[in-house]
C-alpha cells in the first residue's frame, strides 16, 4: 500500500511541477501561479481533513500550527525560488537537482529514526552528489544559458524542500495528522503570495494576461500538489522515509522529460551527464 502511494505521489507531484513549467513558458506571472496553487491546494487539504473529521480538533493543537508554519515556509519559499531557477536555467536540470533534498530526508531517517540504508541506496546517493558537482562546475560558452544566480536558487530550494518533506516525516512520528498540517501550511502561504501578486499590479481582465495565465495553471498545479503531497504523507505513515522520500523525488522525471520532449530543451554534454546520473541515482535509491 505504501509503495503504491509513494509511486502515485511522484506522478501527481511531478505533474504539478509540469504545470508550473507550462505557465513559465507561456509567460504567466509566478506570483499569481503560486497564489492559485496554494488556494486550490488549501481547499484540497481542508476538504480532506474535514472528511476525515480531523480538521477542527487539530486546529486547536499549537504543534499543528508550528509544523504548518515551518512546512509552509519550506514549501512557499522553495516554490518561489524554484520558479526563479526555471527562469535562469533548463527545467530538465532544475527539477531533478532540486530533488537533491532527498539526501537530507534520507539522513533524517537514518540518524534520527535509525532507518537502514542499503548498498544500492548508498550508490544512488553518491551518484546524486557527483551530479551536483558536475553541474556546479562552470564550463565554456556552451553552458551560458545557465545564469550564475541559478546555482543559488537551486541550492536554497534543496534546503527548503527538505524542510517540507522532512517535516512531514517528523510530524508523522509525533502522531500528528498530515492533512490539517498541510492545510495550515498552504493557507498561510496564500497570504504571502496574495501580497506578492498585489505588488505586481498586473491586469487580470484578459485570459491572455500574465496574471490570468499564472492563476489558471496555478489552480491546476495546486490540485496535483495536494494529491501528491497527501499520498506522500500516507506513504510515510506505513513506509520508511529513506525509501518513500526517494520514490517521491522521482517526480522530477515528469518535468525533465516534458521539458526535453515538448520544449526541446538542449543540454551540453556535461549537463546531459549530470541529468543521467541524477536519474540513475534516483533509480538506484528506489531499488
NORZI-V646089 format. One record per pair of residues at least 24 apart in sequence whose ideal C-beta (glycine too) atoms are under 7 Angstrom apart, sorted by the first residue. I is the first residue (numbers start at 1). J is the second residue. D is the distance in whole Angstrom. If there is no record, write none. Layout:
I & J & D
I & J & D
This chain:
1 & 238 & 6
2 & 235 & 5
2 & 238 & 4
2 & 239 & 4
2 & 244 & 7
3 & 239 & 7
5 & 231 & 5
5 & 234 & 5
5 & 235 & 4
6 & 232 & 7
6 & 235 & 4
6 & 239 & 7
6 & 244 & 5
6 & 247 & 4
6 & 248 & 6
7 & 247 & 6
8 & 231 & 5
9 & 228 & 5
9 & 231 & 4
9 & 232 & 4
9 & 235 & 6
9 & 248 & 5
10 & 247 & 6
10 & 248 & 5
10 & 250 & 4
10 & 251 & 5
11 & 254 & 7
12 & 224 & 5
12 & 227 & 4
12 & 228 & 4
12 & 231 & 7
13 & 224 & 7
13 & 225 & 6
13 & 228 & 3
13 & 229 & 7
13 & 248 & 7
13 & 251 & 4
14 & 251 & 4
14 & 252 & 7
14 & 253 & 6
14 & 254 & 3
14 & 255 & 6
15 & 224 & 5
15 & 254 & 6
16 & 221 & 5
16 & 224 & 4
16 & 225 & 4
16 & 228 & 6
17 & 95 & 6
17 & 251 & 6
17 & 254 & 7
17 & 255 & 4
18 & 254 & 5
18 & 255 & 5
18 & 258 & 5
19 & 217 & 5
19 & 220 & 5
19 & 221 & 4
19 & 224 & 7
20 & 83 & 7
20 & 221 & 5
21 & 86 & 6
21 & 91 & 5
21 & 255 & 6
21 & 258 & 7
21 & 259 & 6
22 & 217 & 6
23 & 213 & 6
23 & 214 & 5
23 & 217 & 4
23 & 218 & 7
24 & 83 & 7
24 & 86 & 5
24 & 87 & 7
25 & 263 & 6
26 & 213 & 5
27 & 210 & 6
27 & 213 & 7
28 & 210 & 6
28 & 213 & 4
28 & 214 & 4
28 & 217 & 6
29 & 200 & 6
29 & 202 & 6
29 & 210 & 4
29 & 211 & 5
29 & 214 & 4
30 & 83 & 4
30 & 214 & 7
31 & 193 & 6
31 & 196 & 4
31 & 197 & 4
31 & 200 & 5
32 & 197 & 5
32 & 211 & 4
32 & 214 & 3
32 & 215 & 5
32 & 218 & 6
33 & 214 & 4
33 & 217 & 6
33 & 218 & 4
34 & 79 & 6
34 & 80 & 7
34 & 193 & 5
34 & 218 & 6
35 & 190 & 7
35 & 193 & 4
35 & 194 & 6
35 & 197 & 5
35 & 215 & 7
35 & 218 & 6
36 & 214 & 7
36 & 215 & 4
36 & 218 & 3
36 & 219 & 4
36 & 222 & 6
37 & 218 & 4
37 & 221 & 5
37 & 222 & 4
37 & 225 & 6
38 & 186 & 5
38 & 189 & 4
38 & 190 & 5
38 & 193 & 6
38 & 222 & 6
39 & 190 & 6
39 & 219 & 7
39 & 222 & 6
40 & 219 & 4
40 & 222 & 3
40 & 223 & 5
41 & 186 & 4
41 & 222 & 4
41 & 225 & 5
41 & 226 & 5
42 & 183 & 6
42 & 186 & 4
42 & 187 & 5
42 & 190 & 6
44 & 223 & 6
44 & 226 & 3
45 & 179 & 5
45 & 182 & 4
45 & 183 & 4
45 & 186 & 6
45 & 226 & 6
46 & 183 & 5
48 & 179 & 5
48 & 230 & 6
49 & 177 & 7
49 & 179 & 4
49 & 180 & 5
49 & 183 & 6
52 & 179 & 6
54 & 177 & 4
54 & 179 & 6
54 & 180 & 6
55 & 180 & 5
55 & 183 & 7
58 & 177 & 6
58 & 180 & 3
59 & 180 & 6
63 & 174 & 7
63 & 176 & 6
64 & 176 & 6
64 & 180 & 6
64 & 181 & 6
64 & 184 & 6
65 & 184 & 6
67 & 167 & 6
67 & 171 & 5
67 & 176 & 7
67 & 181 & 5
68 & 181 & 5
68 & 184 & 3
68 & 185 & 4
68 & 188 & 6
69 & 188 & 6
70 & 163 & 6
70 & 167 & 6
71 & 163 & 7
71 & 164 & 5
71 & 167 & 4
71 & 168 & 7
71 & 181 & 6
71 & 185 & 4
72 & 184 & 7
72 & 185 & 3
72 & 186 & 7
72 & 188 & 5
72 & 189 & 5
74 & 160 & 5
74 & 161 & 6
74 & 163 & 3
74 & 164 & 4
74 & 167 & 7
75 & 164 & 5
75 & 185 & 6
75 & 189 & 6
76 & 189 & 4
76 & 192 & 5
77 & 160 & 5
78 & 157 & 5
78 & 160 & 3
78 & 161 & 5
78 & 164 & 6
81 & 153 & 5
81 & 156 & 6
81 & 157 & 5
81 & 160 & 7
82 & 157 & 5
84 & 153 & 5
85 & 150 & 6
85 & 153 & 4
85 & 154 & 5
85 & 157 & 6
88 & 146 & 7
88 & 147 & 4
88 & 149 & 6
88 & 150 & 4
88 & 153 & 7
89 & 145 & 7
89 & 146 & 4
89 & 147 & 7
89 & 150 & 4
90 & 145 & 7
90 & 259 & 7
90 & 265 & 5
90 & 267 & 6
91 & 255 & 6
91 & 256 & 7
91 & 259 & 4
91 & 265 & 7
92 & 256 & 4
92 & 259 & 4
92 & 260 & 5
92 & 265 & 5
92 & 267 & 6
92 & 275 & 6
93 & 135 & 6
93 & 271 & 6
93 & 274 & 7
93 & 275 & 6
94 & 154 & 6
95 & 252 & 4
95 & 255 & 4
95 & 256 & 5
96 & 252 & 4
96 & 256 & 6
96 & 275 & 6
96 & 278 & 4
96 & 279 & 7
97 & 132 & 7
97 & 135 & 6
97 & 154 & 5
97 & 278 & 7
98 & 154 & 6
98 & 157 & 5
98 & 158 & 6
98 & 161 & 6
99 & 249 & 4
99 & 252 & 5
100 & 128 & 6
100 & 132 & 6
100 & 158 & 5
101 & 158 & 5
101 & 161 & 4
101 & 162 & 4
101 & 165 & 6
102 & 245 & 5
102 & 246 & 5
102 & 249 & 4
103 & 128 & 6
104 & 162 & 4
104 & 166 & 6
105 & 162 & 6
105 & 165 & 5
105 & 166 & 5
105 & 169 & 7
105 & 241 & 6
105 & 245 & 4
106 & 242 & 5
106 & 245 & 6
108 & 166 & 5
108 & 169 & 6
108 & 241 & 6
109 & 169 & 7
109 & 240 & 6
109 & 241 & 4
109 & 242 & 4
110 & 242 & 6
113 & 173 & 7
113 & 241 & 7
115 & 240 & 5
115 & 241 & 6
115 & 242 & 4
117 & 242 & 6
120 & 284 & 5
120 & 287 & 5
121 & 242 & 7
121 & 284 & 7
121 & 285 & 5
123 & 284 & 5
124 & 281 & 4
124 & 282 & 7
124 & 284 & 3
124 & 285 & 3
125 & 281 & 7
125 & 285 & 7
127 & 277 & 5
127 & 280 & 5
127 & 281 & 3
127 & 284 & 6
128 & 278 & 6
128 & 281 & 4
130 & 277 & 6
131 & 274 & 5
131 & 277 & 4
131 & 278 & 4
131 & 281 & 7
134 & 270 & 6
134 & 273 & 6
134 & 274 & 4
135 & 271 & 7
135 & 274 & 4
139 & 268 & 7
139 & 270 & 6
142 & 268 & 5
143 & 268 & 6
165 & 245 & 6
168 & 232 & 7
168 & 233 & 5
168 & 236 & 6
169 & 236 & 5
169 & 241 & 4
172 & 236 & 5
172 & 237 & 6
178 & 230 & 7
178 & 233 & 3
179 & 230 & 7
182 & 229 & 6
246 & 282 & 6
246 & 285 & 4
246 & 286 & 6
247 & 286 & 5
249 & 282 & 6
250 & 282 & 5
250 & 286 & 7
253 & 279 & 7
